[in-house]
Amino acid sequence: MLDYGRRVMERTARISRANFEADENIQLAITYLLQIIGEAAGRVSKGACGQHPEIDWANIVSMRNRIVHDYRHIDLDVVWLTATVDVPRLVAHLEAFLPSDPP
């Protein structure tokens, strides 16, 4: 989750909202990265989720499910806000408790 969150941040740092709206490739890339983050969040144990209530695990997984199962109705406003607001928060939370040099 941390690695893919950082990838989202790298891509959104280099573009404006207008660039995002105009570039289907970046839309697809960001949406795909969010999907992976949601898939990984769904694999986190209930115990680990309970130890980190500051992370909105359910909404992360819900976002993934929406992307995968309701792909024809993806709201780019939600994708952009998630990528530029929620993902940086998630990355900060993950960095706070994950080892800086994982195996």
Biopython code that builds the backbone (N, CA, C, O; Angstrom):
import numpy as np
from Bio.PDB.StructureBuilder import StructureBuilder

atoms = [
    (1, "MET", "N", (0.827, -1.189, 0.000)),
    (1, "MET", "CA", (0.000, 0.000, 0.000)),
    (1, "MET", "C", (0.871, 1.253, 0.000)),
    (1, "MET", "O", (0.594, 2.229, -0.697)),
    (2, "LEU", "N", (1.916, 1.196, 0.792)),
    (2, "LEU", "CA", (2.791, 2.361, 0.884)),
    (2, "LEU", "C", (3.465, 2.653, -0.451)),
    (2, "LEU", "O", (3.501, 3.801, -0.893)),
    (3, "ASP", "N", (3.988, 1.638, -1.081)),
    (3, "ASP", "CA", (4.662, 1.838, -2.369)),
    (3, "ASP", "C", (3.710, 2.401, -3.422)),
    (3, "ASP", "O", (4.061, 3.328, -4.150)),
    (4, "TYR", "N", (2.522, 1.846, -3.498)),
    (4, "TYR", "CA", (1.567, 2.308, -4.506)),
    (4, "TYR", "C", (0.991, 3.678, -4.145)),
    (4, "TYR", "O", (0.677, 4.474, -5.030)),
    (5, "GLY", "N", (0.855, 3.948, -2.863)),
    (5, "GLY", "CA", (0.451, 5.291, -2.448)),
    (5, "GLY", "C", (1.475, 6.328, -2.866)),
    (5, "GLY", "O", (1.131, 7.414, -3.332)),
    (6, "ARG", "N", (2.727, 5.979, -2.693)),
    (6, "ARG", "CA", (3.793, 6.894, -3.130)),
    (6, "ARG", "C", (3.772, 7.090, -4.648)),
    (6, "ARG", "O", (4.045, 8.186, -5.138)),
    (7, "ARG", "N", (3.455, 6.050, -5.376)),
    (7, "ARG", "CA", (3.359, 6.182, -6.839)),
    (7, "ARG", "C", (2.233, 7.136, -7.229)),
    (7, "ARG", "O", (2.383, 7.943, -8.147)),
    (8, "VAL", "N", (1.110, 7.040, -6.531)),
    (8, "VAL", "CA", (0.011, 7.973, -6.785)),
    (8, "VAL", "C", (0.486, 9.397, -6.529)),
    (8, "VAL", "O", (0.244, 10.291, -7.340)),
    (9, "MET", "N", (1.153, 9.605, -5.418)),
    (9, "MET", "CA", (1.620, 10.951, -5.073)),
    (9, "MET", "C", (2.630, 11.478, -6.088)),
    (9, "MET", "O", (2.599, 12.660, -6.432)),
    (10, "GLU", "N", (3.509, 10.629, -6.561)),
    (10, "GLU", "CA", (4.484, 11.055, -7.570)),
    (10, "GLU", "C", (3.784, 11.516, -8.845)),
    (10, "GLU", "O", (4.153, 12.533, -9.432)),
    (11, "ARG", "N", (2.790, 10.775, -9.259)),
    (11, "ARG", "CA", (2.100, 11.124, -10.499)),
    (11, "ARG", "C", (1.230, 12.364, -10.354)),
    (11, "ARG", "O", (1.164, 13.176, -11.278)),
    (12, "THR", "N", (0.576, 12.526, -9.241)),
    (12, "THR", "CA", (-0.296, 13.692, -9.078)),
    (12, "THR", "C", (0.502, 14.952, -8.763)),
    (12, "THR", "O", (0.017, 16.059, -8.995)),
    (13, "ALA", "N", (1.703, 14.806, -8.246)),
    (13, "ALA", "CA", (2.527, 15.977, -7.942)),
    (13, "ALA", "C", (2.966, 16.708, -9.208)),
    (13, "ALA", "O", (3.245, 17.907, -9.185)),
    (14, "ARG", "N", (3.020, 15.973, -10.300)),
    (14, "ARG", "CA", (3.531, 16.534, -11.554)),
    (14, "ARG", "C", (2.437, 17.090, -12.460)),
    (14, "ARG", "O", (2.729, 17.615, -13.534)),
    (15, "ILE", "N", (1.182, 16.977, -12.033)),
    (15, "ILE", "CA", (0.101, 17.409, -12.912)),
    (15, "ILE", "C", (-0.910, 18.275, -12.178)),
    (15, "ILE", "O", (-1.009, 18.245, -10.951)),
    (16, "SER", "N", (-1.644, 19.032, -12.946)),
    (16, "SER", "CA", (-2.744, 19.824, -12.391)),
    (16, "SER", "C", (-4.036, 19.036, -12.556)),
    (16, "SER", "O", (-4.081, 18.008, -13.232)),
    (17, "ARG", "N", (-5.070, 19.540, -11.927)),
    (17, "ARG", "CA", (-6.381, 18.914, -12.094)),
    (17, "ARG", "C", (-6.792, 18.943, -13.569)),
    (17, "ARG", "O", (-7.351, 17.973, -14.081)),
    (18, "ALA", "N", (-6.515, 20.046, -14.241)),
    (18, "ALA", "CA", (-6.866, 20.158, -15.666)),
    (18, "ALA", "C", (-6.121, 19.114, -16.488)),
    (18, "ALA", "O", (-6.698, 18.514, -17.395)),
    (19, "ASN", "N", (-4.845, 18.890, -16.183)),
    (19, "ASN", "CA", (-4.081, 17.855, -16.885)),
    (19, "ASN", "C", (-4.676, 16.476, -16.636)),
    (19, "ASN", "O", (-4.756, 15.648, -17.544)),
    (20, "PHE", "N", (-5.087, 16.242, -15.414)),
    (20, "PHE", "CA", (-5.718, 14.972, -15.068)),
    (20, "PHE", "C", (-6.990, 14.769, -15.878)),
    (20, "PHE", "O", (-7.216, 13.694, -16.434)),
    (21, "GLU", "N", (-7.808, 15.795, -15.941)),
    (21, "GLU", "CA", (-9.073, 15.725, -16.692)),
    (21, "GLU", "C", (-8.832, 15.469, -18.180)),
    (21, "GLU", "O", (-9.634, 14.800, -18.832)),
    (22, "ALA", "N", (-7.743, 15.993, -18.713)),
    (22, "ALA", "CA", (-7.490, 15.930, -20.147)),
    (22, "ALA", "C", (-6.749, 14.669, -20.589)),
    (22, "ALA", "O", (-6.676, 14.388, -21.785)),
    (23, "ASP", "N", (-6.204, 13.911, -19.652)),
    (23, "ASP", "CA", (-5.330, 12.785, -20.011)),
    (23, "ASP", "C", (-5.909, 11.459, -19.520)),
    (23, "ASP", "O", (-5.799, 11.108, -18.345)),
    (24, "GLU", "N", (-6.521, 10.743, -20.440)),
    (24, "GLU", "CA", (-7.134, 9.464, -20.061)),
    (24, "GLU", "C", (-6.095, 8.476, -19.540)),
    (24, "GLU", "O", (-6.409, 7.664, -18.669)),
    (25, "ASN", "N", (-4.879, 8.525, -20.046)),
    (25, "ASN", "CA", (-3.847, 7.606, -19.572)),
    (25, "ASN", "C", (-3.536, 7.826, -18.103)),
    (25, "ASN", "O", (-3.399, 6.862, -17.350)),
    (26, "ILE", "N", (-3.424, 9.066, -17.687)),
    (26, "ILE", "CA", (-3.143, 9.327, -16.269)),
    (26, "ILE", "C", (-4.362, 8.969, -15.425)),
    (26, "ILE", "O", (-4.207, 8.491, -14.302)),
    (27, "GLN", "N", (-5.567, 9.188, -15.941)),
    (27, "GLN", "CA", (-6.772, 8.780, -15.217)),
    (27, "GLN", "C", (-6.750, 7.272, -14.974)),
    (27, "GLN", "O", (-7.018, 6.803, -13.868)),
    (28, "LEU", "N", (-6.426, 6.525, -16.024)),
    (28, "LEU", "CA", (-6.380, 5.075, -15.905)),
    (28, "LEU", "C", (-5.274, 4.620, -14.957)),
    (28, "LEU", "O", (-5.462, 3.691, -14.171)),
    (29, "ALA", "N", (-4.139, 5.272, -15.035)),
    (29, "ALA", "CA", (-3.020, 4.906, -14.164)),
    (29, "ALA", "C", (-3.367, 5.145, -12.696)),
    (29, "ALA", "O", (-3.146, 4.273, -11.855)),
    (30, "ILE", "N", (-3.900, 6.304, -12.391)),
    (30, "ILE", "CA", (-4.247, 6.627, -11.003)),
    (30, "ILE", "C", (-5.347, 5.693, -10.505)),
    (30, "ILE", "O", (-5.280, 5.192, -9.382)),
    (31, "THR", "N", (-6.345, 5.463, -11.332)),
    (31, "THR", "CA", (-7.433, 4.568, -10.944)),
    (31, "THR", "C", (-6.904, 3.159, -10.669)),
    (31, "THR", "O", (-7.316, 2.512, -9.706)),
    (32, "TYR", "N", (-6.009, 2.700, -11.504)),
    (32, "TYR", "CA", (-5.416, 1.375, -11.307)),
    (32, "TYR", "C", (-4.617, 1.313, -10.008)),
    (32, "TYR", "O", (-4.714, 0.334, -9.267)),
    (33, "LEU", "N", (-3.838, 2.337, -9.730)),
    (33, "LEU", "CA", (-3.053, 2.359, -8.497)),
    (33, "LEU", "C", (-3.964, 2.363, -7.273)),
    (33, "LEU", "O", (-3.667, 1.702, -6.278)),
    (34, "LEU", "N", (-5.069, 3.102, -7.340)),
    (34, "LEU", "CA", (-6.032, 3.101, -6.237)),
    (34, "LEU", "C", (-6.656, 1.721, -6.063)),
    (34, "LEU", "O", (-6.922, 1.287, -4.943)),
    (35, "GLN", "N", (-6.881, 1.054, -7.156)),
    (35, "GLN", "CA", (-7.418, -0.310, -7.104)),
    (35, "GLN", "C", (-6.455, -1.227, -6.352)),
    (35, "GLN", "O", (-6.882, -2.014, -5.507)),
    (36, "ILE", "N", (-5.187, -1.134, -6.649)),
    (36, "ILE", "CA", (-4.188, -1.976, -5.986)),
    (36, "ILE", "C", (-4.128, -1.658, -4.493)),
    (36, "ILE", "O", (-4.041, -2.568, -3.669)),
    (37, "ILE", "N", (-4.174, -0.383, -4.144)),
    (37, "ILE", "CA", (-4.165, 0.002, -2.733)),
    (37, "ILE", "C", (-5.365, -0.615, -2.020)),
    (37, "ILE", "O", (-5.234, -1.139, -0.914)),
    (38, "GLY", "N", (-6.526, -0.551, -2.652)),
    (38, "GLY", "CA", (-7.728, -1.127, -2.056)),
    (38, "GLY", "C", (-7.649, -2.634, -1.918)),
    (38, "GLY", "O", (-8.112, -3.196, -0.925)),
    (39, "GLU", "N", (-7.068, -3.288, -2.903)),
    (39, "GLU", "CA", (-6.900, -4.741, -2.831)),
    (39, "GLU", "C", (-5.982, -5.099, -1.670)),
    (39, "GLU", "O", (-6.261, -6.033, -0.919)),
    (40, "ALA", "N", (-4.901, -4.367, -1.523)),
    (40, "ALA", "CA", (-3.972, -4.629, -0.423)),
    (40, "ALA", "C", (-4.634, -4.360, 0.929)),
    (40, "ALA", "O", (-4.426, -5.111, 1.883)),
    (41, "ALA", "N", (-5.421, -3.305, 1.014)),
    (41, "ALA", "CA", (-6.111, -2.982, 2.272)),
    (41, "ALA", "C", (-7.065, -4.099, 2.667)),
    (41, "ALA", "O", (-7.228, -4.390, 3.852)),
    (42, "GLY", "N", (-7.688, -4.717, 1.690)),
    (42, "GLY", "CA", (-8.599, -5.813, 1.962)),
    (42, "GLY", "C", (-7.911, -7.057, 2.488)),
    (42, "GLY", "O", (-8.567, -7.952, 3.021)),
    (43, "ARG", "N", (-6.610, -7.122, 2.346)),
    (43, "ARG", "CA", (-5.841, -8.275, 2.813)),
    (43, "ARG", "C", (-5.195, -8.044, 4.170)),
    (43, "ARG", "O", (-4.541, -8.935, 4.711)),
    (44, "VAL", "N", (-5.376, -6.854, 4.717)),
    (44, "VAL", "CA", (-4.835, -6.554, 6.042)),
    (44, "VAL", "C", (-5.715, -7.256, 7.078)),
    (44, "VAL", "O", (-6.942, -7.203, 6.994)),
    (45, "SER", "N", (-5.094, -7.903, 8.040)),
    (45, "SER", "CA", (-5.850, -8.645, 9.046)),
    (45, "SER", "C", (-6.720, -7.713, 9.886)),
    (45, "SER", "O", (-6.424, -6.527, 10.030)),
    (46, "LYS", "N", (-7.796, -8.270, 10.436)),
    (46, "LYS", "CA", (-8.677, -7.475, 11.298)),
    (46, "LYS", "C", (-7.909, -6.949, 12.500)),
    (46, "LYS", "O", (-8.155, -5.838, 12.968)),
    (47, "GLY", "N", (-6.993, -7.745, 12.987)),
    (47, "GLY", "CA", (-6.179, -7.313, 14.128)),
    (47, "GLY", "C", (-5.344, -6.089, 13.798)),
    (47, "GLY", "O", (-5.290, -5.134, 14.574)),
    (48, "ALA", "N", (-4.695, -6.123, 12.646)),
    (48, "ALA", "CA", (-3.865, -4.986, 12.225)),
    (48, "ALA", "C", (-4.729, -3.764, 11.966)),
    (48, "ALA", "O", (-4.340, -2.645, 12.302)),
    (49, "CYS", "N", (-5.901, -3.967, 11.368)),
    (49, "CYS", "CA", (-6.814, -2.839, 11.143)),
    (49, "CYS", "C", (-7.228, -2.226, 12.475)),
    (49, "CYS", "O", (-7.291, -1.005, 12.614)),
    (50, "GLY", "N", (-7.508, -3.078, 13.444)),
    (50, "GLY", "CA", (-7.907, -2.592, 14.766)),
    (50, "GLY", "C", (-6.807, -1.830, 15.475)),
    (50, "GLY", "O", (-7.088, -0.945, 16.284)),
    (51, "GLN", "N", (-5.571, -2.156, 15.187)),
    (51, "GLN", "CA", (-4.441, -1.452, 15.796)),
    (51, "GLN", "C", (-4.220, -0.081, 15.164)),
    (51, "GLN", "O", (-3.499, 0.749, 15.718)),
    (52, "HIS", "N", (-4.832, 0.157, 14.012)),
    (52, "HIS", "CA", (-4.642, 1.417, 13.295)),
    (52, "HIS", "C", (-5.986, 1.984, 12.854)),
    (52, "HIS", "O", (-6.278, 2.048, 11.659)),
    (53, "PRO", "N", (-6.798, 2.395, 13.818)),
    (53, "PRO", "CA", (-8.124, 2.929, 13.484)),
    (53, "PRO", "C", (-8.067, 4.280, 12.782)),
    (53, "PRO", "O", (-9.077, 4.744, 12.252)),
    (54, "GLU", "N", (-6.917, 4.905, 12.772)),
    (54, "GLU", "CA", (-6.765, 6.190, 12.074)),
    (54, "GLU", "C", (-6.865, 6.026, 10.563)),
    (54, "GLU", "O", (-7.055, 7.003, 9.838)),
    (55, "ILE", "N", (-6.737, 4.791, 10.090)),
    (55, "ILE", "CA", (-6.855, 4.492, 8.662)),
    (55, "ILE", "C", (-8.268, 3.997, 8.390)),
    (55, "ILE", "O", (-8.764, 3.108, 9.082)),
    (56, "ASP", "N", (-8.900, 4.561, 7.403)),
    (56, "ASP", "CA", (-10.273, 4.202, 7.062)),
    (56, "ASP", "C", (-10.261, 2.996, 6.124)),
    (56, "ASP", "O", (-10.497, 3.122, 4.923)),
    (57, "TRP", "N", (-9.985, 1.843, 6.691)),
    (57, "TRP", "CA", (-9.817, 0.613, 5.924)),
    (57, "TRP", "C", (-11.038, 0.313, 5.061)),
    (57, "TRP", "O", (-10.906, -0.035, 3.888)),
    (58, "ALA", "N", (-12.214, 0.448, 5.640)),
    (58, "ALA", "CA", (-13.443, 0.097, 4.916)),
    (58, "ALA", "C", (-13.627, 0.950, 3.669)),
    (58, "ALA", "O", (-14.010, 0.432, 2.620)),
    (59, "ASN", "N", (-13.361, 2.245, 3.766)),
    (59, "ASN", "CA", (-13.520, 3.113, 2.589)),
    (59, "ASN", "C", (-12.467, 2.848, 1.525)),
    (59, "ASN", "O", (-12.734, 2.995, 0.333)),
    (60, "ILE", "N", (-11.287, 2.462, 1.946)),
    (60, "ILE", "CA", (-10.239, 2.126, 0.979)),
    (60, "ILE", "C", (-10.667, 0.901, 0.169)),
    (60, "ILE", "O", (-10.549, 0.884, -1.056)),
    (61, "VAL", "N", (-11.158, -0.109, 0.859)),
    (61, "VAL", "CA", (-11.627, -1.320, 0.183)),
    (61, "VAL", "C", (-12.854, -1.007, -0.658)),
    (61, "VAL", "O", (-12.995, -1.526, -1.766)),
    (62, "SER", "N", (-13.739, -0.167, -0.148)),
    (62, "SER", "CA", (-14.939, 0.220, -0.886)),
    (62, "SER", "C", (-14.583, 0.926, -2.196)),
    (62, "SER", "O", (-15.225, 0.703, -3.222)),
    (63, "MET", "N", (-13.569, 1.767, -2.154)),
    (63, "MET", "CA", (-13.113, 2.458, -3.368)),
    (63, "MET", "C", (-12.644, 1.437, -4.399)),
    (63, "MET", "O", (-12.960, 1.550, -5.583)),
    (64, "ARG", "N", (-11.899, 0.455, -3.947)),
    (64, "ARG", "CA", (-11.429, -0.601, -4.847)),
    (64, "ARG", "C", (-12.617, -1.337, -5.471)),
    (64, "ARG", "O", (-12.638, -1.589, -6.676)),
    (65, "ASN", "N", (-13.585, -1.673, -4.655)),
    (65, "ASN", "CA", (-14.746, -2.396, -5.160)),
    (65, "ASN", "C", (-15.516, -1.573, -6.179)),
    (65, "ASN", "O", (-16.005, -2.104, -7.176)),
    (66, "ARG", "N", (-15.619, -0.302, -5.931)),
    (66, "ARG", "CA", (-16.325, 0.582, -6.867)),
    (66, "ARG", "C", (-15.598, 0.635, -8.207)),
    (66, "ARG", "O", (-16.220, 0.567, -9.267)),
    (67, "ILE", "N", (-14.275, 0.757, -8.144)),
    (67, "ILE", "CA", (-13.474, 0.812, -9.377)),
    (67, "ILE", "C", (-13.619, -0.485, -10.166)),
    (67, "ILE", "O", (-13.783, -0.460, -11.385)),
    (68, "VAL", "N", (-13.558, -1.603, -9.476)),
    (68, "VAL", "CA", (-13.570, -2.901, -10.146)),
    (68, "VAL", "C", (-14.958, -3.274, -10.651)),
    (68, "VAL", "O", (-15.097, -3.781, -11.764)),
    (69, "HIS", "N", (-15.977, -3.030, -9.851)),
    (69, "HIS", "CA", (-17.302, -3.541, -10.185)),
    (69, "HIS", "C", (-18.249, -2.515, -10.807)),
    (69, "HIS", "O", (-19.232, -2.885, -11.448)),
    (70, "ASP", "N", (-17.956, -1.243, -10.620)),
    (70, "ASP", "CA", (-18.826, -0.205, -11.185)),
    (70, "ASP", "C", (-17.992, 0.737, -12.050)),
    (70, "ASP", "O", (-18.165, 1.956, -12.024)),
    (71, "TYR", "N", (-17.093, 0.143, -12.808)),
    (71, "TYR", "CA", (-16.097, 0.876, -13.584)),
    (71, "TYR", "C", (-16.693, 1.836, -14.602)),
    (71, "TYR", "O", (-16.026, 2.783, -15.020)),
    (72, "ARG", "N", (-17.921, 1.611, -15.002)),
    (72, "ARG", "CA", (-18.540, 2.508, -15.989)),
    (72, "ARG", "C", (-19.019, 3.814, -15.362)),
    (72, "ARG", "O", (-19.365, 4.758, -16.072)),
    (73, "HIS", "N", (-19.037, 3.865, -14.048)),
    (73, "HIS", "CA", (-19.546, 5.046, -13.357)),
    (73, "HIS", "C", (-18.514, 5.655, -12.409)),
    (73, "HIS", "O", (-18.874, 6.220, -11.376)),
    (74, "ILE", "N", (-17.266, 5.543, -12.750)),
    (74, "ILE", "CA", (-16.218, 6.115, -11.903)),
    (74, "ILE", "C", (-16.295, 7.632, -11.980)),
    (74, "ILE", "O", (-16.325, 8.215, -13.063)),
    (75, "ASP", "N", (-16.327, 8.250, -10.824)),
    (75, "ASP", "CA", (-16.402, 9.704, -10.713)),
    (75, "ASP", "C", (-14.982, 10.254, -10.618)),
    (75, "ASP", "O", (-14.298, 10.038, -9.618)),
    (76, "LEU", "N", (-14.539, 10.957, -11.644)),
    (76, "LEU", "CA", (-13.161, 11.472, -11.658)),
    (76, "LEU", "C", (-12.922, 12.505, -10.574)),
    (76, "LEU", "O", (-11.783, 12.689, -10.145)),
    (77, "ASP", "N", (-13.969, 13.184, -10.120)),
    (77, "ASP", "CA", (-13.807, 14.097, -8.985)),
    (77, "ASP", "C", (-13.382, 13.318, -7.744)),
    (77, "ASP", "O", (-12.494, 13.744, -7.005)),
    (78, "VAL", "N", (-14.018, 12.187, -7.528)),
    (78, "VAL", "CA", (-13.687, 11.352, -6.372)),
    (78, "VAL", "C", (-12.284, 10.773, -6.524)),
    (78, "VAL", "O", (-11.522, 10.734, -5.558)),
    (79, "VAL", "N", (-11.944, 10.331, -7.713)),
    (79, "VAL", "CA", (-10.603, 9.786, -7.952)),
    (79, "VAL", "C", (-9.548, 10.847, -7.664)),
    (79, "VAL", "O", (-8.564, 10.568, -6.980)),
    (80, "TRP", "N", (-9.739, 12.053, -8.175)),
    (80, "TRP", "CA", (-8.771, 13.124, -7.970)),
    (80, "TRP", "C", (-8.642, 13.474, -6.483)),
    (80, "TRP", "O", (-7.531, 13.602, -5.970)),
    (81, "LEU", "N", (-9.758, 13.625, -5.803)),
    (81, "LEU", "CA", (-9.717, 13.945, -4.368)),
    (81, "LEU", "C", (-9.059, 12.822, -3.575)),
    (81, "LEU", "O", (-8.273, 13.077, -2.662)),
    (82, "THR", "N", (-9.375, 11.610, -3.918)),
    (82, "THR", "CA", (-8.754, 10.474, -3.233)),
    (82, "THR", "C", (-7.248, 10.486, -3.450)),
    (82, "THR", "O", (-6.476, 10.307, -2.509)),
    (83, "ALA", "N", (-6.836, 10.696, -4.695)),
    (83, "ALA", "CA", (-5.414, 10.666, -5.037)),
    (83, "ALA", "C", (-4.635, 11.820, -4.416)),
    (83, "ALA", "O", (-3.479, 11.646, -4.030)),
    (84, "THR", "N", (-5.247, 12.986, -4.316)),
    (84, "THR", "CA", (-4.501, 14.172, -3.873)),
    (84, "THR", "C", (-4.709, 14.525, -2.406)),
    (84, "THR", "O", (-3.919, 15.278, -1.837)),
    (85, "VAL", "N", (-5.754, 13.997, -1.788)),
    (85, "VAL", "CA", (-6.021, 14.304, -0.376)),
    (85, "VAL", "C", (-5.898, 13.046, 0.491)),
    (85, "VAL", "O", (-5.137, 13.023, 1.458)),
    (86, "ASP", "N", (-6.643, 12.014, 0.139)),
    (86, "ASP", "CA", (-6.686, 10.815, 0.977)),
    (86, "ASP", "C", (-5.408, 9.994, 0.909)),
    (86, "ASP", "O", (-4.925, 9.518, 1.937)),
    (87, "VAL", "N", (-4.861, 9.822, -0.270)),
    (87, "VAL", "CA", (-3.659, 9.006, -0.400)),
    (87, "VAL", "C", (-2.469, 9.616, 0.350)),
    (87, "VAL", "O", (-1.763, 8.875, 1.033)),
    (88, "PRO", "N", (-2.212, 10.921, 0.258)),
    (88, "PRO", "CA", (-1.111, 11.462, 1.064)),
    (88, "PRO", "C", (-1.308, 11.243, 2.571)),
    (88, "PRO", "O", (-0.340, 10.998, 3.291)),
    (89, "ARG", "N", (-2.552, 11.332, 3.044)),
    (89, "ARG", "CA", (-2.841, 11.040, 4.458)),
    (89, "ARG", "C", (-2.542, 9.580, 4.772)),
    (89, "ARG", "O", (-1.937, 9.264, 5.796)),
    (90, "LEU", "N", (-2.972, 8.698, 3.878)),
    (90, "LEU", "CA", (-2.716, 7.272, 4.073)),
    (90, "LEU", "C", (-1.220, 6.997, 4.112)),
    (90, "LEU", "O", (-0.744, 6.275, 4.987)),
    (91, "VAL", "N", (-0.487, 7.558, 3.185)),
    (91, "VAL", "CA", (0.962, 7.361, 3.144)),
    (91, "VAL", "C", (1.601, 7.832, 4.451)),
    (91, "VAL", "O", (2.470, 7.148, 4.993)),
    (92, "ALA", "N", (1.187, 8.976, 4.955)),
    (92, "ALA", "CA", (1.737, 9.494, 6.218)),
    (92, "ALA", "C", (1.443, 8.528, 7.363)),
    (92, "ALA", "O", (2.318, 8.268, 8.190)),
    (93, "HIS", "N", (0.230, 7.998, 7.422)),
    (93, "HIS", "CA", (-0.110, 7.033, 8.477)),
    (93, "HIS", "C", (0.722, 5.766, 8.345)),
    (93, "HIS", "O", (1.235, 5.255, 9.340)),
    (94, "LEU", "N", (0.859, 5.261, 7.141)),
    (94, "LEU", "CA", (1.632, 4.036, 6.933)),
    (94, "LEU", "C", (3.101, 4.246, 7.264)),
    (94, "LEU", "O", (3.734, 3.378, 7.865)),
    (95, "GLU", "N", (3.641, 5.383, 6.880)),
    (95, "GLU", "CA", (5.051, 5.667, 7.177)),
    (95, "GLU", "C", (5.302, 5.748, 8.678)),
    (95, "GLU", "O", (6.405, 5.460, 9.142)),
    (96, "ALA", "N", (4.287, 6.137, 9.432)),
    (96, "ALA", "CA", (4.442, 6.290, 10.879)),
    (96, "ALA", "C", (4.645, 4.958, 11.595)),
    (96, "ALA", "O", (5.284, 4.918, 12.646)),
    (97, "PHE", "N", (4.114, 3.871, 11.044)),
    (97, "PHE", "CA", (4.250, 2.599, 11.771)),
    (97, "PHE", "C", (4.958, 1.494, 10.998)),
    (97, "PHE", "O", (5.298, 0.467, 11.586)),
    (98, "LEU", "N", (5.187, 1.668, 9.727)),
    (98, "LEU", "CA", (5.911, 0.645, 8.977)),
    (98, "LEU", "C", (7.413, 0.874, 9.086)),
    (98, "LEU", "O", (7.859, 2.016, 9.194)),
    (99, "PRO", "N", (8.187, -0.191, 9.059)),
    (99, "PRO", "CA", (9.634, -0.012, 9.114)),
    (99, "PRO", "C", (10.141, 0.759, 7.901)),
    (99, "PRO", "O", (9.620, 0.607, 6.796)),
    (100, "SER", "N", (11.150, 1.578, 8.114)),
    (100, "SER", "CA", (11.677, 2.395, 7.015)),
    (100, "SER", "C", (12.452, 1.552, 6.006)),
    (100, "SER", "O", (12.624, 1.966, 4.859)),
    (101, "ASP", "N", (12.912, 0.395, 6.412)),
    (101, "ASP", "CA", (13.666, -0.482, 5.518)),
    (101, "ASP", "C", (13.065, -1.890, 5.596)),
    (101, "ASP", "O", (13.622, -2.775, 6.246)),
    (102, "PRO", "N", (11.908, -2.090, 4.919)),
    (102, "PRO", "CA", (11.266, -3.405, 5.007)),
    (102, "PRO", "C", (12.103, -4.495, 4.355)),
    (102, "PRO", "O", (12.956, -4.217, 3.512)),
    (103, "PRO", "N", (11.848, -5.750, 4.758)),
    (103, "PRO", "CA", (12.629, -6.870, 4.204)),
    (103, "PRO", "C", (12.409, -7.051, 2.725)),
    (103, "PRO", "O", (12.994, -7.949, 2.119)),
]
sb = StructureBuilder()
sb.init_structure("model")
sb.init_model(0)
sb.init_chain("A")
sb.init_seg("    ")
for serial, (resi, resn, name, xyz) in enumerate(atoms, 1):
    if name == "N":
        sb.init_residue(resn, " ", resi, " ")
    sb.init_atom(name, np.array(xyz, "f"), 0.0, 1.0, " ", f" {name:<3s}", serial, name[0])
structure = sb.get_structure()
